């Protein structure tokens, strides 16, 4: 079947969004399309239909294809948990850690499993749209590469290079990539796309031609800045730029940005609420005293992030907020931090150890080697929800006798403090449900807008696909993908 790979001149050039948009455009044309990313590095992940986990971006791209997320879509996922160490997830399952010392050899040994996943996807669709990682211009990482040219050459997949004009220097970044690649790698690239353009396209006509002349590659289009991207789930970096404040009073919800924050896309649905201002609090800043709710988010290294909370003085802010009558919600690792004690006897997230928690919930957590990965449905705060569990901890204690949620299978989840103002849950995706979001906001004295988050994401994908239909030569991209089949 057909396949096409989008690589970038660097990180954050828009690869994930363009793959998602192209997937939706092809699906809208009636093609069976599936996404693929050989190797991803992200602490934002999603549970798949086959009971594993993949990067959040590939789960979004599956939605764009109108397909169920599957572990084959992202066979290698690296989840950073320390400065030089990442948890290694292979075909959806945890397989230990990779450090800076064994990174190259470790990832190179995974190419066979990457190819197994890719071949299974190939057989299941008309076109696989593949996302690279970082940039092929990082030739110092070429040996053992499975994310860019190492995969493209192993799978004989044509590549289109994406350049980001918004950051400046796009002519040099595209032409420079051509210059540093060896001849065989450069031969895999058949053209380029210029992304994130603002203004009159005529002003870049000469630059576009210069890239074609100097690189020898053809251009497939000039994509404008896509405002609908802001309505998609967060992936690799916390969005610190929030919409400008609207007129009138708004409820302030604050979330500290932990060093190993994970699954922070849990908070994205709050941006649909006109009565809510979401403040992501960076290190060095206090948690605003005006917050009605503080959300303590997920973490890939809970004990280390708990230490960071104390180092920033955020523990003092949280306790003072509670004394003033404020509400607190802990999600996954944040839930664990709100308890009395956290223990990691096996060193699953760093050095073995334990620490006192923040003491706001009567529970204790011990990290276990078995990872819970499952979709869940149930009721919380009097409302229905759909979400998923993704954690390695087992949490018990008197506080769990006041559970936050009850699942449809009869299990309970989380804890609520005796005063009802501190809540913790292992469920990700809770706030996507408009009824549960409204129930939470009602505790803060606000009304929920009732906007369906999933519908909002799908509408954004259609908007992006429509723009790509206008600004890209999609017919030629399809033909390029199908040339591989003909060969």
N, C-alpha and C positions, 0 to 999 in steps of 0.2 A: 504494500500500500504506500501512499504518499507520505512524505515527512518533510518538515521545514524547521530549521533552528534559527531563533533570534538570539544573537549575542550582542554585547554592548561594548562601547569604547571605554566604559568604566562602570562602577557601581552607581545605582540610583539614576540611570538614564531613562528608566521607564520600561524596562524589559517585561516585568510582571504584568503591567497594565496593558501593554500592547499585545502580549500573548493572550490575555483574557479577552481583550476587545476583538482580536482576530478570530479567536475561538468562537465567540458569539456571532460574529459576522458570517463565518463559514457554516455554523449551525443554522443560522437564519436562512441560508441558501439551500438548506436541506441535506447538507453533508454530515456524515457521521464523523465527528472530530473528537479527539481526546488530547489532554495536555500531558506534558512530560518535563521533568527537570531532573537530570541525572544526580546532581548533588546540590543541596540547599544548606545554608547556614542561617538558622533562625530559631528564636525561642517562642515564636508564635506558631502553634501547630493545631491540627484538627484531627479528630477521630474519623476513621474510614469505615466503609461498609463491611470490610473484612476484618475489623477489630484491631487495626494498627493505627499508626499516626503518620501524617505527612505535613509538610509546611503549609501554613495558612494560605499562601499565594496559590499553591496547586489545588487546594480545596476550592478556592474562589474560581480558578480556571475551570475546574470540573463543573461548577455551577454554570459558568459561561457556556459550557458545552451541553448543558442540560443532562449531565451524567452524574452518577454517584461517585464521590471521592473514593479512590482505591490506592492501596500502598504502592502499586506499580507506577503510579504517577510521579512519585518522588522516592526512588529506592534508597537513596543515601541522604539522611538528614543529620546535620551536626548542630547540637544545641549547646552553645557556650555556657559553661557553669563556673569557670575561673579564667584568669587572664590568659593562661596558656593551655587550657584543657576544655574539651567539648565532649558531651555525651554523644555516642555514636549510635544512630538508629538505622538499621538496615532492613529494607523491605518491611517497614512498620514496627520492628521489634528492637528493643535496646540490646546493643552488643558491646557494652563496655564503654571505654573512653579513648579518645585520641588526643595526644599532646603535641606540642610544637616539635618535639624531637622525633616522633614517629608518624607525623602527619602525611608526608609524601608517600612513604612506603605503605602506610595503612590504607590510604585512599586508592592507590594504584591497584592494590590487591582486590578491590571491590568491582573492578570493571566487568568481570564475568557476570556478577549478579545484576549490575546495571543493565547489561545487554539482555539478560533474561527478561527483566521487567519490560524493557522497550519492545522486545519481540512479541510479548504477549499483547501489549497495547496495539502494535501494528496489525496484528491479526484480527483485532476487534473493531476496526474503524476504517474510514476512507483516508483520513489525514491525521497524523500526529503533529501537533505544534509544540516545539521544544524550546525551553528557556535555558539560556546559558547562565553562568554565575560569574560575577565580577567582570573580567575582561580578558580576551585572548592576548591582549598586549602585555599582560603580566608574564612575560616569557621566562622570568625567574622561577615560575611555578609550573612550567610546561611539562617537566619530567613527572610522569605518574598522573598527569591530568586526566580527570574523568568528567569535568564540568563543562569544558568548552571544546577545543580542537581535538583533544584526546578522544572524546566521545564522537564528535562529528566525523572524524576519520575512521574510527572503528565501525560506525554504523553507516558510513557513506551517505551522510545527510548534508544537503546544501544549506549554506548559512547566509543570512542577511544581517548586516551590522547596523546597530542603532547608535546614533549620536545625539547628544543632548545639547541643543543650541542655547537653552536658557542659561546654562552655566558659563557660556562663552568658550571660544577656541574650538568650535566644532569642526572647522576645516582641518586644523592641525590634528585633532584627535582622530578623525577618520583616516586621513592620509598618513598620519604617523603610525596608526595601527598597521596599515598596509606595509609600511617601511620596516617595522621591527619583526614582522612574521617571517618565518622561513617560507620558501617557495611552495612547499606542499600544503602547509596550513593556509597560506594566502589563496591557493587555488580552490579551497573549499568555499570561500566567500564569493557570492555572485552579485552582491549589490548592497545598498545601504538605505536606511530610512533616517530622516532628520526629525527629531521629536521635540515637543514642547516649544513650538514657535509662537511668538507673540508679534502681532503687527501685520503689515502688508507683505504677503509672500513675494511680491515683485522685487522687494528690496533685497531678497536673498537669491535671486535668479543667477546672478554672476557667481556667487559662492557655491551654489549647487553645481553649476557647470564646472567650476574649478575642481571640486571634489571628484567629479566623474573623470575629468581629464587626468588628474594627478594620481588617482588610485587605479584607474582602469576598470572600476566597477560602475554599474548603472544605478541610478537612483530609482527607488520604488515609491517615493512620495515624501511630502513635507507635512508632518502632522502638527496641527495647532495645539496650543495649551488646552487641556481637556478639563474643564471645571467639574465634570461628573466624577472624576477620580476621587475627589474629596468625599464622595458618598460610598466608597468601597472600604472594606475592612482594612485596618492598619496591618502592615506586615513587618518590615525590618527595623523601623525607627519610629519612636513615638512622635506623633504630630504635635509639636509645641505651638504651631500657629493655629489658633482657633478662630472661628468666625468673630467678627467685630460685635461688641455688645449691642443688643437690641434695646430699644427704649422700654422703660418700665422696670419694675423690680423683677429680678430673676433669682431662683434658688441656686446657691453656689454649692457645687459638689467638687471636692478636691481629692486628688490622687497623687501621692508622692512617687517620683520616678526612681525606683530601686535600681541598683547597679545591674542586677540580673533579672529585671522585670520580664515577665512572660505572659503571653496571651492577653496583652493589653487591649486587643480588639474587643474584649468583653465590654469595654466602656463606649465603644463607637455608637451604639444605639442611643445613648444619651444626647448625642448631637442632633437627633431628630426633634428634640423637645425644645420648643420656643421659650418655655419658662425655666430652662436650666442653663446655667453657665458651668462648663466643665473646665477646671483648672488643673493642669498637669504640673506638679510642683517639682522643679529641678533641684539637684543637690545645691546646698548653700542657701536655700530659701526656706523660711518657715512655712508650715501649713497654715493657710489663712484662718484667722480666728473667726471670720464671718461665715465659714463653711457650715452648711446645715448637715452635710453628710461627708464623712471621709471614707474613701474606698482604699483599703489596703490590698494591692493587686497580687497576682500570682508571681512566683519567683522560681528560677531554675536552680538556685542555691539558697535555700531558705535560711539556714543558720548564718551564712555569710551576709545575707541581706538584712537579717535581724540585727547583726552587729552594725551594719551601715545605718539602719534606722536609729540606733542609739547614738552613733557617732555624729549624725546630723542633728540630733536633738529632736527628732520627729516623735520619739517615744513620749517626750514631755508634752509636745503639742497634742498628741492623741489622748493622753490622760487628762490634760486640761480641758480638751474639747468634751470629753465624757463627763467631767465634773460639772461643766456648764450646761449639761443636758443635751449635748449633741449626739448624733447617731453615727455608728461605725459599721461598715460592711467589709468583711474579709473574704477574699476569694482564693481558694486553693492554698497556696503558700501563705497568703495574707491571713487566711483562716487559722492556719497552724501558728502563726506568730501571735495571734490574739489569745492563745491558750496559756497554760501555766508552765509548760515545759515542752521542748523539742529535742529529740535524741536522734542521732545518726550513727549508730554503733558500727555499721559496716563501711562508713565513709563513702556513701553512695553519691553525695554531692560535694565532696571535698574531703578534708581530713576528718576521721572519726571524732565525734564529740557530742556534747549536748549543751543546752543553755536554757535559762529561764525565759519564758515568753513574757508577753506584756501583761498577762494576768487579768484580762478582761473577760475571758470565757473559761469556765471550769472544765477544761479538757486538756489532755496531754497527747502528744504525737510522737510516734516512733516511725522512722523511715524504714521501709521494707524493700527487699529486692524485687518483689513482684509489683508490676506497674498496672494500675487499674486503667483500662482504656475501653470505654463503652458509651454508647449513646444512652440517654436516660430521659424519661418523661415522668411528670408528676405534678404536685401542687405545692406551692409555697406562698405565704402571705395571702392565702385565700384565692390564688389565681393559678391557672394552668401554665406549664412551661415545657419546652423541649430544650435539651442541652446535652452535654457530654462530660464524662469524668476523664481526667488525665492526671494521675498523681501516684506517688510511690509511698505515701504515708498512711498509717492507720491511726485514727484519732478516737480516743475514748475518754469518758469521764461523765460526771454528773450533769454537766451542761448539755451533753448529747441527749439527755432525757427530755430536753425541750428542743426538739429538732427544728431546723430551719425548713426542711422540705421532706415530703413523703413521696417516694417513687411509686409508680403504678404496680411494680412487682412486690410491694409491701415493705421494702427497705426504707430506712430513714437516712437523712443526710444532714450534716451540719449541726449547729447549736445556736441558741438564742440566750442571752443573759437574762437573769431573773428580772431586771428592770425593763427588758424588751428593747433596749437601745443599742445593743451590740449583737451583731449577727455574723455568722460564718458559714460558708458552704464550699463544697468541693466542685460544684457544678459550674462549668463554663457555658457561656451563651445564654445565661438567664435573662439578661436585659433585652435580648432580641424580641422577646414576646411582649407585645404592647400591653396586655392585661397585667402581667407581672410588673412591668415597668411602671404602669399607672398605680398599682398597689404600693410599690415602694415610694413613689413620689407623693402619694396621698399622706404618708407618714410625715413628710416634710412640709405639708401644707400646699402642695402644688397638684395640678391636674395633668394627667398624661394626655398627649395629643392623639393617641390611638393609632399612630402610624406603624404599619407593618414593616419591620426592618428588612426582612427577606425580600418583600416586594420593592422596597426602595433600592436595594442592591441590584435586583434584576433590571429595574428601570434604568439605573446608572449604566449597567452593562450594555443595554440596548442603545442608550445615548452614545456611548463610546464606539460601539460597532457602527452606528450610523455615520459618525464622523470619519471613521476609517474607510468606510465605503466611498466617502466623498474625496478623501485626501490621499488614499493609497491606491496603487494599481493592484487590486486584489486578484483580478483575473490572471495577471502575470505571476503573482506569488503562488497561486494554485498550480499554474502550469509548471513553475519551477519545482514545487513539491512533487508533482506527478512525474517529472522527468526521471526521478530516482526509480519509480516503479517501472517505467519503460526501459531503463537501463538494465 
